[in-house]
Amino acid sequence: MTTSAGPSAGTVTMNYGAVSGAGEKLVQYGGEINNALQSLDTALGPVRETWYNSGSQSGVEAQAAESNLRASLVAIAEIIGRIGSLLGNSAVEAADLDNALSNGFRNHGQGMSTTSYA
């Protein structure tokens, strides 16, 4: 129920399109993180061949830092993608539930007989 002052207490208002769109964007951003990781891999190719393989302590530490960064970014991309998928699914499920409830209320009212008094 919405009043002129806005939704009443206890009312849930959901913009299904906005929620679904946000979910799609999150999935897209998760993919962009994966693309950035591939670019990082390409950019670090020469570094791996020289610095990482030099045997120096700083090269070993840099390689470990890259591995940690890569693992963290993969985990973040997976989480973002999962949240995006869940948002998209919840928008569809909520819209379906809303439609089912609306149809139920409409159908319930059709079966009732009306009595008129003169």
N, C-alpha and C positions, 0 to 999 in steps of 0.2 A: 504494500500500500504506500502510495506517495501522496503527501499533502503539499499544499502550496509552499510550505516552509521547507520541504524536502522529505526524505524518507522518514517514516515514523520509527520509533524504538522497536527493536526486534525484527526489522525488515532487512533482508539481504538483497542488495542490488548488485547485479553482475553484468558487465559488458562483455559478452561472450567473444565478440570479435577482437576486443582489445586484449583479452587474456590469451586467446589463440595466437594473435599477432605477436605478443610478447614471447610466447613459447617458441614460435618460429624464429624470432630474432635470436633467442638464446641458443637454439640449435645451430643457427648460422654462425654465431660468435664462437661456439665450440669448434666448429669446422675451421674458422679463421685462425684459431690458436694452433690447430694441427698444421695448417698451411705455413704459419710462421715458424713452426718447428722444422719443417722441411727446408725453409729458406735458411734457417740457422745452421742446419746440417750442411748445406751447400757452402755457406760463408765460412764455416769452420774447417772445411776440408784442408786448405793449406796450413792452417794452424796445427791440425792434428799431425800432418806430415812432418812438421818441423818441431814446434815447441813441445807438444805432447810426447812425441817420440824421442826427444832429446835426452830423456832420463833425468832432467833437472827436477829439483823439488818443486819449483813453481809450476812447471809443466804438469807434474803429477797432480798438484793441488787444483790447477785449472781444469784438468780433465775430470777430476772428482766433482768440482763445482758444476761443470757442464752436465754431468750425469744427474746430479741432484736437481738442477734446474729442469732438465728434460723430464725427469720422473714427476716432478711437481706440476709442470705444465700439462703433461698428459692426464694426470689425475684431475686437475682443474677443468680441462676440456671435457672430460667424461662427466664430471659433476654438472657442469653447465648444460651439456647436452641432455643429461637425464632430467634435470629440472625443467628444461624447455619441453621435453617430450611429455612430462607429467602435466605441465600447464596446458599444453595442447589437448591432451586427453581429458583433463578435468573440465575444460571449456566445452568440449563435445558432450561429455557425460552430463554436465549441468544443464546444457541446452536441451538435451534429450529428456531429462527429468522434468524440466520446466514445461516442455511441450506435453509430456504425458500427464502431468498434474493439471495443466490447463484443459486438456481434452477430457480428463476425468471429471472435472468440475462442470464442464459444458454438457457432457453426456448425462451426468447425474441430474442436472436441472431439466433435461428433456423428458425424462421418464415420469416426472411429477405431474399430477393432474391439478388443475386449478379449479377452485370453487368460487362461483360468483353469487353474491347475495343481492336480491332486489330490494 
